[in-house]
Amino acid sequence: MTFQVSKTLAMATALALTIGAADARELRVSSFEPQQGFFSQTLQAWIDQIAPELSDQTSLRLYPGGILGAPPAQADLVRAGAADIAFVVPTYTAGLFPMTSVTEIPGLIDQSATGTEILNTLLEEGALGDEYADYRVLALFTTPGYRVFSAEPIAMPSDMAGLRLRSPSAFGASVLEMMGASGVPIPAPQVYENIERNVVSGAAWTMDAYRTFRLDEVAPNITTTRLIASPLAILMNRAAYDSLPEEDRAVFDAHSGRVLAEWIAGRVEPTEGEIATAPR
């Protein structure tokens, strides 16, 4: 009898563990930046923040370095479910998020907080239409206004004449062309080598990228002039969100939207002191 009870208890325990394992869900969080990159570290900090609040059935794991896909593929990865969550640059996929690209208007945005306020207000008021109908928007924010990092000093707009510079988008290339430069589309991980090989003379980019991709080694000169600002997003597969237990959805709700966007905006904006002491 004792043996039978023990056997039954063991079977019940095994069944419970099997059911628990079947219900467990690891959410794949994709970043095209390297693991030490600013946004990969930001995503990991967010994961570490919410993980203790999630149920035992739900966990998150960061896949950095473009393991799950190239930079332009991130939105499609989420929509297809190949990634559950991803760091997305909307302007990398031309035509998919046209209203979101309003932040690229030159001179509109200097600080990330400004662009973040604009995008979240537009999203909340429905002004972005159905651009994010396939996604759960966890955060929508912007870069600060782009600076120009170059191998040679740029003191005046005329100094950009004839230069080939990495551009963040097609519209960004048009802005550079207005100043006499040529905008070249180059994926983030390849910018360093293209400057090093003199394919381009520099890049229109942000200070976090300057640090992440070690541009101080090849483009030590930094302008104070702000150009366009790029929209950025953290998007979640809608079906993945809907499949979570109610208590886990509540955790995501509490740690997403404006609260997450504004937290990231606060991290992304360097002080002028940081810029002045950036490696040259």
NORTAZI-V11285 format. One record per pair of residues at least 6 apart in sequence whose C-alpha atoms are under 8 Angstrom apart, sorted by the first residue. I is the first residue (numbers start at 0). J is the second residue. Records with the same first field share a line. If there is no record, write none. Layout:
I=J / J
//
This chain:
19=56
20=56
22=56
23=55 / 56 / 57 / 58
24=56 / 57 / 58
25=57 / 58 / 59 / 60
26=57 / 58 / 59 / 60 / 82 / 83 / 84
27=59 / 60 / 61 / 62 / 82 / 83 / 84
28=59 / 60 / 61 / 62 / 82 / 83 / 84 / 85
29=61 / 62 / 63 / 65 / 66 / 67 / 73 / 82 / 83 / 84 / 85 / 86
30=38 / 39 / 61 / 62 / 63 / 64 / 65 / 73 / 85 / 86
31=63 / 64 / 65 / 66 / 68 / 69 / 70 / 73 / 86
32=38 / 39 / 63 / 64 / 65 / 187 / 188
33=39 / 63 / 64 / 65
34=40 / 63 / 64
35=211
36=208 / 211 / 212
37=207 / 208 / 211
38=86
39=61 / 63
41=263
42=61
43=61
46=59 / 60
49=250 / 251 / 254
50=58 / 59
52=247 / 250
53=246 / 247 / 250
54=246 / 247
57=243 / 247
67=76 / 81 / 82
68=76
70=87 / 88 / 91 / 186 / 187
71=88 / 91 / 92
72=92
73=85 / 86 / 87
74=85 / 87 / 89 / 92 / 234
76=82 / 85
77=83 / 84 / 85 / 134 / 234 / 235 / 236
78=133 / 134 / 236
79=236
80=236 / 239
82=236
83=235 / 236 / 239
84=233 / 234 / 235 / 236
85=233 / 234 / 235
86=231 / 232 / 233 / 234
87=231 / 232 / 233 / 234
88=229 / 230 / 231 / 232
89=95 / 96 / 99 / 100 / 230 / 231 / 232
90=96 / 100 / 167 / 168 / 229 / 230
91=167 / 168
95=130
96=130
97=130
98=127 / 128 / 130
99=118 / 127 / 230
100=229 / 230
102=108 / 114 / 118 / 141 / 227 / 228 / 229 / 230
103=170 / 171 / 227 / 228 / 229 / 230
104=227 / 228
105=174 / 226 / 227 / 228
106=144 / 225 / 226 / 227
107=227
108=114 / 143 / 144 / 227 / 228
109=143 / 144 / 225 / 228
110=142 / 143 / 144 / 268
111=140 / 141 / 142 / 143 / 144 / 264 / 265 / 267 / 268
112=140 / 141 / 143 / 261 / 264 / 265
114=140 / 141 / 142 / 143 / 228 / 230
115=139 / 140 / 141 / 260 / 261 / 264
116=140
118=139 / 140
119=139 / 140 / 257
121=127
133=236 / 237
134=234 / 235 / 236 / 237
135=234 / 235 / 236 / 237 / 240
136=232 / 233 / 234 / 235 / 255 / 256
137=232 / 233 / 234 / 235 / 251 / 255 / 256 / 259 / 260
138=232 / 233 / 234 / 255 / 256 / 257 / 259 / 260
139=230 / 231 / 232 / 233 / 256 / 257 / 260
140=230 / 231 / 232 / 260 / 261 / 263 / 264
141=228 / 229 / 230 / 231 / 264
142=205 / 228 / 229 / 230 / 231 / 264 / 267 / 268
143=205 / 228 / 229 / 267 / 268
144=205 / 225 / 226 / 227 / 228 / 229
145=203 / 204 / 205 / 224 / 225 / 226 / 227 / 228
146=203 / 204 / 205 / 206 / 221 / 222 / 223 / 224 / 225 / 226
147=201 / 202 / 203 / 204 / 221 / 222 / 224
148=201 / 202 / 203 / 204 / 214 / 218 / 219 / 220 / 221 / 222
149=200 / 201 / 202 / 217 / 218 / 219 / 220 / 221
150=194 / 200 / 201 / 217 / 218 / 219 / 220
151=200 / 218 / 219 / 220
152=220 / 221
153=159 / 220 / 221 / 222
154=222
156=178
157=178 / 179
159=178 / 179 / 180
160=178 / 179 / 180
161=179 / 180 / 181
162=179 / 180 / 181 / 199 / 200
163=180 / 181 / 182 / 183 / 198 / 199 / 200 / 201
164=175 / 180 / 181 / 182 / 183 / 199 / 200 / 201 / 202 / 203
165=182 / 183 / 184 / 185 / 190 / 199 / 201 / 202 / 203
166=172 / 175 / 182 / 183 / 184 / 185 / 202 / 203 / 204
167=184 / 185 / 203 / 204 / 229
168=184
169=184
171=182 / 227
172=181 / 182 / 183 / 184
173=182
175=181 / 182
176=182
183=199
188=212
190=202 / 212
191=212 / 213 / 214 / 217
193=199
194=200 / 201 / 217 / 218
195=217
200=218
201=218
206=269 / 274
207=267 / 269
208=214
209=215
215=277 / 278 / 279
216=279
219=278 / 279
220=279
240=248
241=248
//
